[in-house]
Amino acid sequence: MSRTQQAWKKKKVAGTLLMDVQAAFNNTSKRLLAARLETLGVEADLVRWTISFMTGKRVRLVLDGKEGEAHEVQTGIPQGSPAAPILFITYLSGIFEEVERRCEGVKALSFADDISWWAEGATDEEVAGRLSRVGEVAIEWAARNGVVFDHDKSEAMLFSRKRRVPTATIKVGEREIGFNKKATRWLGIWLDSHLTLKEHQKTMAKKARKAMARLRRLMGQMGLTSANCRKVMIACVQAVALYGSELWWRGEGEPGMVGAEEELQKMVS
């Protein structure tokens, strides 16, 4: 958000392209991951451990109680291990270096297999052009490294202070992606084109109210003590209501936040 606000101060607009890696953990190449670890200067013992960790895995299909023949799995990181997300992020890290090096003014932000590319420009068309270039470079890297993007899940957002409907489009593979007109959810945060986060506030408040209603029914049915009720309320209501609040909270009494403050006070006090 701060990067976009800095772009606004320069009288520019900004945009983001959201891409999702398909079957992320299952398609990770043992050979390419080992090469990536070596490039990053990881100790040889850890590289060998990683290869061993991904070796000797077998799968068997069971249908109506009948077991099929076991087959060795040549690719993929075993899920459920704390090491799995670390190894996958390491494997994917090369794409960020590649795109930022070849695409001027583009910055990457990711969480596991959810990738966001950010770019600024003087016009909507300039931003769309830069993000189209990102799509091209990202797909090239993916093809060389056994990564596949789910293009049906690709989305784009344009961030601008002006109230208008952007018409520029971004080319990603064979698809033309337009900038979303409504708020877009990424990593649980609803982002609108003006970054007011009002849609996010409303969505979280609605979820928290539903959680509170379920808690009231639970209290009536189970007879929870006040202490236990408080614990459940903090875990299930406050956690929902306050999710992402650090992005929009500007301090008590901030203009435009009065309604949000009152809503929060009702649920968390």
WONOR-V964035 format. One record per backbone hydrogen bond with DSSP energy under -1.0 kcal/mol. CO is the residue of the C=O (numbers start at 1). NH is the residue of the N-H. If there is no record, write none. Layout:
BEGIN
{{CO NH} {CO NH}}
END
This chain:
BEGIN
{{1 5} {2 6} {3 7} {4 8} {5 9} {7 12} {8 11} {13 121} {14 159} {15 119} {16 157} {17 117} {18 155} {19 115} {20 150} {23 27} {25 77} {28 76} {29 33} {30 34} {31 35} {32 36} {33 37} {34 38} {35 39} {36 40} {37 42} {38 41} {43 47} {44 48} {45 49} {46 50} {47 51} {48 52} {49 53} {50 54} {52 55} {57 73} {59 71} {61 68} {63 66} {66 63} {71 59} {81 84} {83 87} {84 88} {85 89} {86 90} {87 91} {88 92} {89 93} {92 95} {93 97} {94 98} {95 99} {96 100} {97 101} {98 102} {99 103} {103 106} {107 118} {109 116} {111 114} {113 21} {114 111} {115 19} {116 109} {117 17} {118 107} {119 15} {121 13} {123 127} {124 128} {125 129} {126 130} {127 131} {128 132} {129 133} {130 134} {131 135} {132 136} {133 137} {134 138} {135 139} {136 140} {137 141} {138 142} {139 143} {140 144} {141 145} {142 147} {148 22} {149 151} {150 153} {151 154} {155 18} {156 180} {157 16} {159 14} {162 164} {170 177} {172 175} {175 172} {177 170} {184 191} {186 189} {189 186} {191 184} {192 195} {193 160} {197 201} {198 202} {199 203} {200 204} {201 205} {202 206} {203 207} {204 208} {205 209} {206 210} {207 211} {208 212} {209 213} {210 214} {211 215} {212 216} {213 217} {214 218} {215 219} {216 220} {217 221} {218 222} {219 223} {225 229} {226 230} {227 231} {228 232} {229 233} {230 234} {231 235} {232 236} {233 237} {233 238} {234 239} {237 241} {238 242} {242 245} {244 247} {245 249} {251 254} {254 257} {257 261} {258 262} {259 263} {260 264} {261 265} {262 266} {263 267} {264 268} {265 269}}
END
